[in-house]
Amino acid sequence: MLMAHLISYSIESGRKFINLGFSEYAPLFPATSKDLLCRYPVVKHSFLPRTHFFRESVRRYCEIIYYILTAYPF
């Protein structure tokens, strides 16, 4: 529901929107399935690979880094 509200806000205000947390659900939606960063409005040309495998690899890598950084406070 939140994603729908943020997309509608970006349409009304003319701003761009990036939701990295939506990557788990991105394959279910045609507009975000081909974009690693789950941007709206959809970016036509991107230098990032457009595969589901690459998106999942980046997401898992970020989760590992997050767990490492939160497990060992500096």
Secondary structure, DSSP 8 states (H G I E B T S, - for coil): -HHHHHHHHHHHHT--EE-GGGGGTGGGSTTTTT-TT-EES--S--SS---HHHHHHHHHHHHHHHHHHHHS--
